[in-house]
């Protein structure tokens, strides 16, 4: 039987013990009263615009997050959601509600009368031009060369993101009321999940961005947040 030096055994025990002692991060429940959603977040409290601290309800411990204050957060002044960052600000997590996914939708993407007008097409073209995107190539790739009369804003935004990030997209999927896309840009990993609430006609958006070196650390955090998303009825 192979024998290990006492120092090696003590070091191993202390290392294991330390990982349990110091990995005392948590997930808490954040409820948004403006867009009516709840989500688990890796913080115990957040700041509001007035500087007030709001404490959150505990959900579960997390061995993957080093400490309870590893992340800090603040809620937007309009109350639409949270921005969460680590101390180095290399990791950003966003959870927020939105009435529109893009300016095209805000200007009447689904308005039937508006959609029949040439102004609508010209406006969408101007948005693409401003974003330095090829409108004709986009329409040909995703709409067989012509935008339909009834454009689904969720599908439109999903297609536009696929078109925008192209070969940098590492994962994408779309369902009846949601889409997920992950891509790499400027040496950072971006994850975006959008869920549509048909009852209210609004969206819940969860985003995360981080360096490739933090992927192993962030994967379980992103998974936990994603599976906790709940649209309050």
DRENKE-558039 format. One line per 2 residues: number of its first residue (from 1); their letters; for each residue x, y, z of N, C-alpha, C, O. Coordinates in Angstrom, 3 decimals. Each point is the difference from the previous one (the first is absolute). Layout:
N
NUM	a	X/Y/Z/X/Y/Z/X/Y/Z/X/Y/Z  ...;
//
This chain:
233
1	xx	0.841/-1.198/0.000/-0.841/1.198/0.000/0.877/1.249/0.000/0.933/0.127/0.793  -1.253/0.780/-1.693/0.802/1.212/-0.118/-0.270/0.948/1.148/-1.157/0.248/0.338;
3	xx	2.201/0.283/0.265/-0.138/0.926/1.118/0.263/1.427/-0.469/0.908/0.253/-0.791  -1.724/0.676/1.297/0.160/1.410/-0.343/0.597/0.746/1.186/-0.326/-0.306/1.147;
5	xx	1.191/1.275/-1.404/0.579/0.799/1.090/-1.097/0.687/0.804/-1.050/0.352/-0.539  1.299/-0.164/1.822/-0.963/0.633/0.889/-0.334/1.412/-0.460/-1.153/0.423/0.081;
7	xx	2.157/0.312/-0.565/-0.235/1.370/-0.464/-0.985/0.025/-1.172/-0.857/0.880/-0.093  1.001/-1.873/-0.803/-0.887/-0.063/-1.155/-1.437/-0.258/0.433/-0.935/0.609/-0.520;
9	xx	0.767/-1.522/1.483/-1.335/-0.342/0.498/-0.638/1.214/0.674/-1.175/0.295/-0.221  1.962/0.410/1.050/-0.518/1.181/0.692/-0.382/1.103/-0.981/-1.021/0.667/0.169;
11	xx	1.854/-0.480/-1.199/-0.274/1.023/-1.010/-1.290/-0.311/-0.741/-0.807/0.896/-0.248  0.605/-2.162/-0.107/-1.212/-0.416/-0.719/-1.237/0.240/0.840/-1.005/0.518/-0.488;
13	xx	1.085/-0.906/1.783/-1.134/0.176/0.905/-0.337/1.475/0.172/-1.168/0.386/-0.040  2.200/0.435/0.232/-0.212/1.430/0.184/-0.573/0.650/-1.254/-0.825/0.911/0.084;
15	xx	1.272/-1.391/-1.258/-0.502/0.550/-1.255/-1.484/-0.295/-0.171/-0.781/0.868/-0.391  0.410/-2.100/0.688/-1.410/-0.383/-0.095/-0.838/0.769/1.006/-1.090/0.476/-0.317;
17	xx	1.614/-0.357/1.542/-0.716/0.713/1.047/-0.181/1.461/-0.363/-1.061/0.586/0.216  2.132/0.001/-0.781/-0.048/1.418/-0.363/-1.037/0.261/-1.072/-0.688/1.020/0.031;
19	xx	0.569/-1.951/-0.993/-0.963/0.199/-1.071/-1.417/0.057/0.530/-0.827/0.752/-0.517  0.532/-1.551/1.561/-1.336/0.009/0.584/-0.199/1.217/0.897/-1.099/0.549/0.085;
21	xx	2.183/-0.132/0.587/-0.114/1.134/0.916/-0.223/1.297/-0.760/-0.861/0.802/0.362  1.645/-0.598/-1.423/-0.020/1.283/-0.665/-1.023/0.102/-1.133/-0.395/1.103/-0.378;
23	xx	-0.034/-2.243/-0.162/-1.017/0.047/-1.046/-1.365/0.103/0.650/-0.747/-0.977/0.059  0.422/2.175/0.433/-1.257/0.177/0.738/-0.949/0.950/-0.731/-0.764/0.734/0.627;
25	xx	0.824/-0.759/-1.954/-0.904/0.825/-0.778/-1.428/-0.510/0.091/-0.239/-1.126/0.437  -0.699/1.949/-0.847/-1.417/-0.373/0.075/-0.759/0.466/-1.245/0.476/0.832/-0.773;
27	xx	-1.652/-1.390/0.612/-0.963/0.516/-0.962/-1.200/0.514/0.793/-0.451/-0.632/0.955  -0.050/1.786/-1.371/-1.169/0.610/0.644/-1.072/0.257/-1.035/0.267/-0.005/-1.202;
29	xx	-1.475/0.229/1.671/-1.134/0.233/-0.898/-0.219/1.498/-0.224/-0.206/0.762/0.945  0.255/-0.358/-2.218/-0.288/1.384/-0.366/-1.365/0.043/-0.683/-0.238/-0.706/-0.980;
31	xx	-0.651/1.541/1.508/-1.325/0.184/-0.578/-0.105/1.392/-0.613/0.243/1.005/0.667  -0.606/-0.963/-1.936/-0.158/1.287/-0.661/-1.477/0.345/-0.085/-0.787/-0.724/-0.610;
33	xx	0.423/1.839/1.230/-1.409/0.383/0.087/-0.489/0.802/-1.197/-1.202/0.215/-0.156  2.127/0.228/-0.691/-0.392/0.771/-1.187/-0.400/-0.937/-1.141/-1.054/0.164/-0.615;
35	xx	1.920/-1.156/0.343/-0.274/-0.940/-1.092/-0.449/-1.374/0.505/-0.166/-0.939/-0.779  -0.024/0.844/2.069/-0.584/-1.200/0.616/0.736/-1.295/-0.358/-0.554/-0.897/-0.634;
37	xx	1.806/0.831/1.058/0.754/-1.242/-0.141/0.858/-0.207/1.236/0.293/0.941/0.738  0.106/-2.190/-0.528/0.932/-0.310/1.088/1.138/-0.825/-0.569/-0.164/-0.694/-1.003;
39	xx	1.320/0.775/1.650/1.184/-0.690/-0.504/0.999/-0.166/1.145/0.111/0.880/0.854  0.609/-1.989/-0.827/1.045/-0.210/1.002/1.266/0.713/-0.434/0.433/-0.132/-1.145;
41	xx	0.159/0.886/2.056/1.204/0.775/-0.318/1.079/-0.245/1.055/-0.326/-0.275/1.155  1.612/0.370/-1.533/1.110/-0.337/0.905/0.408/1.138/0.937/1.186/0.297/0.141;
43	xx	-2.154/0.328/0.487/0.245/1.119/0.916/-0.953/-0.123/1.191/-0.963/-0.766/-0.045  1.235/1.515/1.095/-0.892/-0.006/1.161/-0.752/1.320/0.134/-0.953/0.106/0.773;
45	xx	1.397/0.914/-1.543/-0.629/1.317/0.078/0.362/0.816/-1.238/0.895/-0.368/-0.760  -1.597/1.473/0.571/0.316/0.897/-1.103/-0.345/1.431/0.387/-0.781/0.239/0.921;
47	xx	1.374/0.707/-1.638/-0.263/1.418/0.229/-1.059/0.502/-0.977/-0.080/-0.454/-1.142  -0.717/1.386/1.608/-0.950/0.673/-0.888/0.527/1.410/-0.264/1.014/0.403/0.570;
49	xx	-1.701/0.343/-1.432/0.468/1.315/-0.411/0.221/0.981/1.132/0.855/0.879/-0.104  -1.611/-1.013/1.187/0.129/0.910/1.136/1.178/-0.353/0.898/0.313/0.729/0.941;
51	xx	0.344/-1.866/-1.240/1.098/-0.457/0.840/-0.445/-0.986/1.067/0.826/-0.561/0.721  -2.128/0.352/-0.622/-0.539/-0.944/0.971/0.406/-1.429/-0.351/0.073/-0.372/-1.171;
53	xx	0.190/-0.421/2.213/0.358/-1.407/-0.174/-1.243/-0.869/0.187/-0.717/0.126/0.993  0.476/-1.001/-1.956/-1.128/-0.927/0.088/0.543/-1.413/0.183/0.765/-0.482/-0.835;
55	xx	-1.152/-0.179/1.913/0.431/-1.374/0.262/-0.942/-0.991/-0.681/-1.210/0.215/-0.071  1.792/-1.301/-0.426/-0.766/-1.005/-0.722/-0.205/-1.257/0.831/0.755/-0.267/0.935;
57	xx	-1.771/-0.494/-1.278/-0.287/-1.252/0.697/0.952/-1.101/-0.461/0.218/-0.190/-1.196  0.334/-0.521/2.152/0.928/-1.101/-0.273/-0.707/-1.137/-0.731/-1.137/-0.346/0.321;
59	xx	1.832/-0.238/-1.320/-0.536/-1.151/-0.726/0.837/-1.243/0.250/-0.529/-1.044/0.382  1.853/1.156/-0.601/0.873/-1.162/0.154/1.455/0.434/0.090/0.364/1.086/-0.450;
61	xx	0.457/-1.937/1.030/1.447/0.225/0.033/0.603/-0.395/-1.339/-0.596/-0.763/-0.761  1.791/1.292/0.480/0.688/-0.341/-1.241/1.484/-0.204/0.268/0.689/0.921/0.438;
63	xx	-0.200/-2.123/-0.699/1.423/-0.293/0.176/0.846/0.556/-1.139/1.228/0.004/0.087  -1.867/0.460/-1.147/0.752/0.523/-1.145/0.308/1.486/0.134/0.871/0.520/-0.698;
65	xx	-1.578/0.163/1.588/0.240/1.435/0.208/0.826/0.182/1.269/-0.428/-0.430/1.071  1.601/1.056/-1.163/0.928/0.082/1.147/-0.588/0.608/1.261/0.132/-0.571/1.082;
67	xx	-0.786/1.734/-1.208/-0.516/0.696/1.179/-1.347/0.645/-0.297/-0.392/0.155/-1.156  -0.300/0.214/2.219/-1.310/0.635/-0.163/0.101/1.367/-0.667/-0.952/0.452/-0.636;
69	xx	2.101/0.208/0.778/0.163/1.332/-0.585/0.886/-0.027/-1.250/0.554/1.024/-0.398  -0.427/-2.204/-0.214/0.800/-0.104/-1.227/-0.598/0.881/-1.093/0.725/0.603/-0.793;
71	xx	-2.061/-0.535/0.761/-0.710/0.860/-0.939/-0.694/1.131/0.753/-0.359/-0.143/1.169  0.179/1.261/-1.855/-0.818/1.096/0.534/-0.993/0.386/-1.087/0.207/-0.298/-1.176;
73	xx	-1.295/0.969/1.578/-1.054/0.288/-0.974/-0.712/1.303/0.298/0.001/0.485/1.132  -0.608/0.073/-2.165/-0.869/1.157/0.171/-1.205/-0.140/-0.927/0.086/-0.605/-1.069;
75	xx	-1.188/1.166/1.493/-1.212/-0.027/-0.807/-0.132/1.308/-0.749/0.267/1.067/0.553  -0.676/-1.142/-1.802/-0.168/1.198/-0.821/-1.031/0.934/0.623/-0.915/-0.451/0.689;
77	xx	1.060/1.745/-0.928/-0.901/0.993/0.585/-1.454/-0.206/-0.423/-0.926/0.308/0.751  0.740/-0.833/-1.961/-1.369/-0.238/-0.451/-0.546/-1.335/0.497/-1.144/-0.355/-0.283;
79	xx	1.978/-0.386/1.032/-0.446/-1.241/0.612/-0.166/-1.167/-0.948/-0.667/-0.978/0.337  1.272/1.062/-1.537/-0.220/-1.074/-0.971/0.851/-1.239/0.254/-0.278/-1.055/-0.569;
81	xx	1.322/1.157/1.421/0.793/-1.181/0.277/1.325/0.287/0.676/0.261/1.118/0.444  0.584/-2.164/-0.372/1.268/0.062/0.719/1.205/-0.044/-0.927/-0.031/-0.615/-1.066;
83	xx	1.097/1.289/1.505/1.322/-0.146/-0.597/0.922/-0.543/1.087/0.115/0.588/1.075  0.535/-1.705/-1.359/0.861/-0.672/0.978/1.416/-0.093/-0.555/0.195/-0.379/-1.154;
85	xx	0.789/0.725/1.973/1.396/-0.054/-0.426/0.876/-0.582/1.102/-0.328/0.084/1.184  1.453/-0.677/-1.595/0.997/-0.412/0.979/0.901/1.198/0.308/-0.149/1.058/-0.611;
87	xx	1.065/-1.216/1.539/0.841/1.128/0.429/0.884/0.536/-1.118/0.262/1.201/-0.063  0.201/-2.088/-0.824/0.872/0.433/-1.096/-0.802/0.549/-1.174/0.561/0.577/-0.932;
89	xx	-1.882/-0.763/0.984/-0.925/0.426/-1.047/0.279/-0.684/-1.339/-0.346/0.535/-1.053  0.968/-1.708/1.091/0.201/-0.787/-1.217/-1.183/-0.923/-0.248/-0.135/-0.566/-1.084;
91	xx	-0.721/0.416/2.090/-1.203/-0.809/-0.111/-1.213/0.911/0.195/-0.066/0.756/0.969  -0.877/-0.831/-1.882/-1.224/0.789/0.110/-1.212/-0.909/-0.206/-0.041/-0.801/-0.935;
93	xx	-0.930/0.938/1.812/-1.257/-0.748/-0.108/-1.141/1.012/-0.002/-0.054/0.886/0.852  -0.845/-1.021/-1.803/-1.153/0.883/-0.104/-1.280/-0.821/0.040/-0.082/-1.065/-0.612;
95	xx	-0.906/1.558/1.327/-1.329/-0.615/0.022/-1.006/1.145/0.000/-0.077/0.763/0.964  -0.687/-0.643/-2.037/-0.878/1.163/-0.109/-1.201/-0.295/-0.894/-0.012/-0.968/-0.759;
97	xx	-0.984/1.822/0.870/-1.170/-0.098/-0.839/0.047/1.068/-1.078/0.669/1.020/0.161  -1.378/-1.251/-1.261/-0.019/0.969/-1.098/-1.329/-0.066/-0.741/-0.611/-1.061/-0.120;
99	xx	0.182/2.207/-0.370/-1.208/0.040/-0.814/0.294/-0.335/-1.451/-0.856/-0.521/-0.715  2.089/0.829/0.281/0.417/-0.262/-1.379/1.404/-0.577/-0.001/0.785/0.257/0.913;
101	xx	-0.468/-1.046/-1.950/1.330/-0.593/-0.111/0.939/0.844/-0.857/1.221/-0.107/0.114  -1.793/0.940/-0.964/0.822/0.829/-0.875/-0.818/1.209/-0.451/-1.210/0.063/0.216;
103	xx	1.883/0.878/-0.837/-0.663/1.244/-0.399/-1.020/-0.234/-1.112/-0.975/0.742/-0.120  1.203/-1.777/-0.694/-0.958/-0.309/-1.058/-1.356/-0.387/0.593/-1.046/0.434/-0.482;
105	xx	1.079/-1.250/1.527/-1.244/-0.401/0.657/-0.669/1.194/0.663/-1.223/0.139/-0.039  2.035/0.725/0.649/-0.533/1.180/0.671/-0.708/0.927/-0.990/-0.931/0.716/0.369;
107	xx	1.376/-0.734/-1.620/-0.583/0.883/-1.012/-1.167/-0.641/-0.745/-0.535/0.601/-0.931  0.128/-1.815/1.326/-1.186/-0.595/-0.593/0.243/-1.165/-0.917/-0.580/-0.065/-1.084;
109	xx	1.427/-0.861/1.492/0.322/-1.160/-0.823/-1.236/-0.838/-0.322/-0.084/-0.608/-1.067  -0.884/0.579/2.002/-1.196/-0.813/-0.186/-1.233/0.806/-0.415/-1.086/-0.559/-0.155;
111	xx	1.252/1.859/-0.021/-1.120/0.852/-0.400/-0.330/-0.261/-1.476/0.781/0.348/-0.887  -1.933/-0.958/0.635/-0.343/-0.431/-1.357/-0.028/1.165/-0.991/0.547/-0.114/-1.097;
113	xx	-1.175/1.231/1.468/-0.070/1.142/-0.915/1.385/0.573/-0.248/0.357/0.356/-1.122  0.410/-0.279/2.199/1.363/0.542/-0.099/0.862/-0.906/-0.865/0.829/0.470/-0.780;
115	xx	-1.037/-1.792/0.932/0.814/-0.961/-0.721/-0.260/0.041/-1.499/0.871/-0.373/-0.786  -2.062/0.822/0.375/-0.334/0.050/-1.417/0.663/1.185/-0.691/0.113/0.032/-1.225;
117	xx	0.314/0.923/2.006/0.558/1.216/-0.588/1.467/-0.175/-0.364/0.725/-0.788/0.608  -0.316/1.541/-1.611/1.403/-0.038/-0.410/0.873/0.629/1.076/1.195/-0.282/0.092;
119	xx	-1.812/1.145/0.727/0.753/0.650/1.075/0.559/-1.044/0.957/1.124/0.126/0.486  -1.920/-1.159/-0.219/0.435/-1.058/0.922/1.274/-0.671/-0.499/0.961/-0.166/0.752;
121	xx	-0.963/-0.222/-2.037/1.171/-0.657/-0.574/1.195/0.943/-0.002/1.117/-0.397/0.332  -1.360/1.642/-0.708/1.083/0.984/-0.025/0.589/0.211/1.392/1.208/0.176/0.159;
123	xx	-2.085/-0.198/0.847/0.489/0.205/1.363/0.878/-1.174/0.436/1.079/0.207/0.555  -1.533/-1.429/-0.801/0.780/-1.183/0.369/1.338/0.011/-0.734/1.034/-0.336/0.577;
125	xx	-1.059/0.721/-1.845/1.244/0.091/-0.771/0.955/1.020/0.614/1.211/-0.214/0.041  -1.772/1.326/0.437/0.843/1.046/0.599/0.643/-0.494/1.298/1.132/0.364/0.317;
127	xx	-1.868/-1.202/0.436/0.551/-0.569/1.234/1.168/-0.920/-0.339/1.044/0.044/0.652  -1.225/-0.874/-1.669/1.061/-0.913/-0.426/1.219/0.779/-0.498/1.142/-0.366/0.279;
129	xx	-1.399/1.427/-1.005/1.101/0.821/-0.512/0.782/0.628/1.143/1.230/0.047/-0.024  -1.957/0.434/1.022/0.647/0.601/1.167/0.846/-1.017/0.747/1.074/0.323/0.508;
131	xx	-1.573/-1.565/-0.443/0.726/-1.075/0.683/1.048/-0.657/-0.900/0.668/-0.951/0.404  -0.533/1.473/-1.635/0.948/-0.530/-0.989/-0.274/-1.469/-0.310/0.911/-0.827/-0.053;
133	xx	-2.202/0.527/-0.151/-0.438/-1.342/-0.359/-0.645/0.027/-1.378/-0.594/1.000/-0.402  0.720/-2.107/-0.315/-0.555/-0.111/-1.353/-1.453/-0.467/0.090/-0.269/-1.177/0.238;
135	xx	-0.657/2.108/-0.430/-1.428/-0.312/0.110/-0.430/-1.060/-1.010/-0.699/-0.948/0.358  1.111/1.100/-1.616/-0.409/-0.934/-1.051/0.511/-1.415/0.275/-0.708/-0.978/-0.237;
137	xx	1.910/0.879/0.723/0.573/-1.306/0.336/-0.762/-0.640/1.164/-0.241/-1.207/0.008  -0.130/2.029/0.970/-0.757/-0.484/1.159/-1.359/-0.538/-0.422/-0.380/-1.108/0.381;
139	xx	-0.347/1.886/-1.162/-1.344/-0.397/-0.443/0.062/-1.246/-0.877/-0.861/-0.875/0.102  1.855/0.791/-0.948/0.148/-1.168/-0.864/0.300/-1.257/0.811/-0.503/-1.079/-0.311;
141	xx	1.322/1.221/1.348/0.413/-1.157/0.798/-1.106/-0.514/0.904/-0.170/-1.210/0.147  -0.595/2.133/0.469/-0.972/-0.411/1.013/-1.465/0.114/-0.431/-0.880/-0.560/0.652;
143	xx	0.613/1.284/-1.751/-1.389/0.204/-0.412/-0.207/-0.218/-1.498/-0.940/0.534/-0.589  1.821/-1.319/-0.019/-0.131/-0.337/-1.429/-0.119/1.230/-0.894/-0.689/-0.017/-1.020;
145	xx	1.372/1.079/1.425/0.074/1.193/-0.842/-1.062/1.044/0.220/0.060/1.077/-0.594  -1.066/-1.380/1.463/-1.070/0.978/0.221/-0.559/-0.145/1.414/-0.339/-1.099/0.438;
147	xx	0.251/2.225/0.264/-0.571/-0.043/1.349/-1.484/-0.341/-0.069/-0.718/0.535/-0.846  0.253/-1.415/1.722/-1.429/-0.354/0.002/-0.853/1.141/0.540/0.514/0.928/0.625;
149	xx	-1.816/-1.001/-0.869/-0.907/1.028/0.502/-0.070/-0.015/1.529/-0.106/1.044/0.643  0.168/-2.245/-0.084/-0.070/-0.136/1.458/1.342/-0.480/0.527/0.299/-1.194/-0.043;
151	xx	0.497/2.109/0.533/1.331/-0.331/0.505/-0.068/-0.290/1.498/-0.470/0.830/0.778  0.934/-1.995/-0.387/0.077/-0.341/1.422/1.227/0.697/0.585/1.120/-0.313/-0.402;
153	xx	-1.295/1.255/1.345/1.131/0.757/0.550/1.062/-0.874/0.666/1.190/0.301/-0.084  -1.613/-1.385/0.746/0.953/-0.892/0.656/0.890/-0.686/-1.029/1.221/-0.037/0.149;
155	xx	-1.842/-0.505/-1.195/0.766/-0.670/-1.054/0.877/0.998/-0.745/1.141/-0.302/-0.349  -1.686/1.498/0.108/0.753/1.044/-0.686/1.269/0.353/0.775/1.079/0.106/-0.582;
157	xx	-1.213/0.076/1.890/1.152/0.369/0.824/1.016/-1.137/0.049/1.208/0.235/-0.038  -1.702/-1.460/0.121/0.878/-1.177/-0.006/0.787/-0.066/-1.307/1.217/-0.190/0.006;
159	xx	-1.922/0.347/-1.124/0.663/-0.035/-1.303/1.025/1.120/-0.145/1.084/-0.195/-0.550  -1.450/1.371/1.053/0.913/1.131/-0.127/1.269/-0.221/0.823/1.092/0.377/-0.426;
161	xx	-1.236/-0.988/1.601/1.174/-0.320/0.813/0.884/-1.042/-0.677/1.225/0.117/0.018  -1.843/-1.135/-0.616/0.769/-1.003/-0.739/0.751/0.650/-1.153/1.162/-0.316/-0.259;
163	xx	-1.842/1.227/-0.430/0.597/0.692/-1.135/1.132/0.924/0.449/1.042/0.091/-0.650  -1.267/0.588/1.769/0.969/0.965/0.511/1.297/-0.670/0.441/1.088/0.493/-0.298;
165	xx	-1.202/-1.626/1.011/1.193/-0.631/0.576/0.548/-1.145/-0.845/1.109/-0.475/0.244  -1.868/0.037/-1.219/0.495/-0.928/-1.011/0.777/-1.188/0.518/-0.494/-0.778/0.817;
167	xx	1.722/0.645/-1.302/0.840/-1.144/0.350/0.452/0.013/1.453/0.539/-0.992/0.490  -0.751/2.099/0.198/0.377/0.070/1.411/-1.028/-0.662/0.915/0.243/-0.165/1.196;
169	xx	-1.398/-0.216/-1.763/-1.035/-0.668/0.788/0.449/-1.428/0.310/0.337/-0.764/-0.905  -0.336/0.413/2.187/0.417/-1.336/0.428/-1.186/-0.896/0.363/0.120/-1.225/0.017;
171	xx	-1.257/1.845/0.270/-1.199/-0.781/0.326/-1.222/0.877/-0.230/0.017/1.197/0.285  -1.071/-1.805/-0.801/-1.252/0.736/-0.175/-1.158/-0.977/-0.072/0.138/-1.105/-0.526;
173	xx	-1.279/1.519/1.057/-1.222/-0.783/-0.084/-1.193/0.931/0.191/0.102/1.028/0.668  -1.228/-1.400/-1.262/-1.199/0.815/0.134/-1.201/-0.909/0.200/-0.104/-1.064/-0.611;
175	xx	-0.809/1.507/1.486/-1.219/-0.745/0.257/-1.213/0.874/-0.246/0.102/1.067/-0.606  -1.230/-1.517/1.072/-1.254/0.707/-0.238/-0.006/1.388/0.623/-0.521/0.946/-0.590;
177	xx	1.103/-0.820/1.794/-0.040/1.300/0.681/1.368/0.428/0.537/0.075/0.835/0.901  0.997/-1.393/-1.442/1.336/0.351/0.507/1.065/-0.234/-1.076/-0.223/-0.698/-0.989;
179	xx	1.377/1.304/1.220/1.186/-0.386/-0.763/1.233/0.178/0.876/0.012/0.791/0.944  1.025/-1.550/-1.287/1.285/0.072/0.689/1.087/0.103/-1.055/-0.028/-0.706/-1.009;
181	xx	0.977/1.583/1.247/1.136/0.120/-0.903/1.267/0.263/0.811/-0.015/0.768/0.962  1.093/-1.404/-1.356/1.292/0.226/0.647/1.026/0.246/-1.100/0.018/-0.695/-1.016;
183	xx	0.826/1.679/1.231/0.991/0.343/-1.019/1.250/0.581/0.661/-0.002/0.322/1.189  1.059/-0.196/-1.974/1.262/0.560/0.492/0.277/1.300/-0.750/-0.055/0.047/-1.229;
185	xx	0.349/0.993/1.982/0.325/1.287/-0.604/1.012/0.724/0.866/-0.154/0.069/1.219  1.197/0.473/-1.851/1.059/0.717/0.724/0.548/-0.828/1.155/0.178/0.503/1.109;
187	xx	0.087/-1.780/-1.385/0.587/-0.920/0.970/-0.850/-0.175/1.260/0.526/-0.238/1.087  -1.848/0.360/-1.247/-0.917/-0.241/1.098/-1.128/-0.920/-0.455/-0.421/0.026/-1.157;
189	xx	-0.052/-0.835/2.091/-1.137/-0.867/-0.268/-1.280/0.732/0.397/-0.088/0.563/1.092  -0.890/-0.575/-1.972/-1.283/0.638/0.280/-1.120/-1.046/-0.066/-0.063/-0.814/-0.921;
191	xx	-0.798/0.863/1.905/-1.163/-0.887/0.055/-1.235/0.881/0.120/-0.036/0.922/0.814  -0.983/-1.211/-1.633/-1.228/0.790/0.049/-1.204/-0.921/-0.112/-0.083/-0.831/-0.905;
193	xx	-0.846/0.991/1.835/-1.235/-0.777/0.003/-1.182/0.965/0.074/-0.058/0.856/0.882  -0.867/-1.000/-1.802/-1.164/0.874/-0.074/-1.271/-0.844/0.097/-0.154/-0.986/-0.720;
195	xx	-0.753/1.383/1.615/-1.273/-0.705/0.164/-1.137/1.000/-0.198/-0.005/1.084/0.583  -0.946/-1.469/-1.408/-1.135/0.875/-0.288/-1.199/-0.381/0.865/-0.375/-1.169/0.082;
197	xx	-0.218/2.175/0.562/-1.220/-0.201/0.787/-1.185/0.411/-0.860/-0.239/1.190/-0.208  -0.498/-2.164/-0.286/-1.138/0.284/-0.880/-1.101/0.750/0.747/-0.670/0.857/-0.577;
199	xx	0.485/-1.178/1.858/-1.052/0.642/0.788/0.198/1.508/0.117/-0.966/0.763/-0.022  2.216/-0.341/0.145/0.281/1.424/0.203/0.614/0.674/-1.222/0.088/1.226/-0.063;
201	xx	0.338/-2.036/-0.911/0.620/0.569/-1.187/1.348/0.627/0.285/0.390/0.962/-0.661  0.341/-1.505/1.658/1.315/0.517/0.374/1.029/-1.129/-0.029/-0.340/-1.165/-0.202;
203	xx	1.603/1.533/0.408/1.085/-0.967/-0.055/0.806/-0.013/1.298/0.150/1.024/0.667  0.358/-2.188/-0.329/0.986/-0.144/1.068/1.317/-0.348/-0.676/0.063/-0.929/-0.806;
205	xx	0.982/1.670/1.134/1.301/-0.213/-0.620/1.043/-0.306/1.073/0.135/0.733/0.979  0.596/-1.824/-1.179/1.110/-0.370/0.879/1.259/-0.051/-0.853/0.061/-0.724/-0.993;
207	xx	0.948/1.504/1.392/1.259/0.044/-0.734/1.180/-0.196/0.952/-0.054/0.379/1.170  1.112/-0.975/-1.698/1.239/-0.151/0.764/1.176/0.155/-0.953/-0.037/-0.488/-1.130;
209	xx	1.075/1.167/1.588/1.223/0.134/-0.800/1.201/-0.198/0.915/0.012/0.461/1.141  0.988/-1.147/-1.657/1.171/-0.332/0.812/1.152/-0.452/-0.891/-0.199/-0.332/-1.168;
211	xx	1.386/0.324/1.722/1.184/-0.413/-0.731/0.025/-1.521/-0.154/-0.544/-0.713/0.843  1.170/0.207/-1.914/0.080/-1.451/-0.205/0.603/-0.750/1.190/-0.365/-1.147/0.258;
213	xx	1.280/1.785/0.461/0.626/-0.656/1.143/-0.994/-0.245/1.140/0.249/-0.829/0.876  -1.361/1.543/-0.890/-1.017/-0.141/1.050/-1.156/-0.905/-0.409/-0.988/-0.113/0.727;
215	xx	1.105/-0.528/-1.878/-1.116/-0.816/-0.502/-0.364/-1.137/0.965/-1.176/-0.208/0.297  2.174/-0.517/0.185/-0.273/-1.113/0.916/-0.672/0.495/1.272/-0.866/-0.680/0.550;
217	xx	1.253/1.844/-0.085/-0.587/0.605/1.193/-1.428/0.466/-0.271/-0.881/-0.165/0.844  0.653/0.748/-2.022/-1.292/0.605/-0.307/-1.056/-0.992/-0.479/-1.193/0.247/0.174;
219	xx	1.601/-1.347/-0.767/-0.971/-0.962/-0.547/-1.082/-0.407/1.007/-1.184/0.077/-0.331  1.547/-0.512/1.555/-1.053/-0.386/0.955/-0.834/1.184/0.485/-1.166/-0.169/0.356;
221	xx	1.753/1.361/-0.341/-0.740/1.195/0.415/-1.042/0.360/-1.051/-1.151/0.284/0.330  1.561/-0.296/-1.598/-0.926/0.290/-1.090/-1.127/-1.035/-0.024/-1.166/0.345/-0.193;
223	xx	1.524/-1.609/0.388/-1.003/-1.071/0.005/-1.010/0.194/1.122/-1.204/-0.138/-0.217  1.686/0.459/1.415/-0.885/0.198/1.147/-0.943/1.171/-0.228/-1.196/-0.096/0.278;
225	xx	1.728/1.197/-0.782/-0.831/1.170/-0.249/-1.051/-0.316/-1.066/-1.176/0.326/0.162  1.607/-0.957/-1.239/-0.896/-0.298/-1.109/-1.168/-0.891/0.425/-1.150/0.279/-0.340;
227	xx	1.437/-1.327/1.067/-1.068/-0.932/0.386/-0.927/0.566/1.085/-1.067/-0.557/0.255  1.475/1.659/0.380/-0.827/0.590/1.073/-0.974/1.048/-0.523/-0.877/0.444/0.741;
229	xx	1.013/-0.041/-2.000/-0.837/1.077/-0.547/-1.481/-0.346/0.112/-0.439/-1.085/-0.383  -0.307/2.029/0.913/-1.440/-0.226/0.187/-0.771/1.269/-0.322/0.262/1.060/0.569;
231	xx	-1.213/-1.177/-1.485/-0.885/1.116/-0.316/-1.186/-0.069/0.943/-0.765/-0.965/-0.032  0.605/1.968/0.865/-1.060/0.012/1.003/-1.324/0.306/-0.664/-0.136/1.021/-0.675;
233	x	-0.837/-1.887/0.856/-1.320/0.167/-0.616/-0.886/0.936/0.830/-1.146/0.254/-0.370;
//
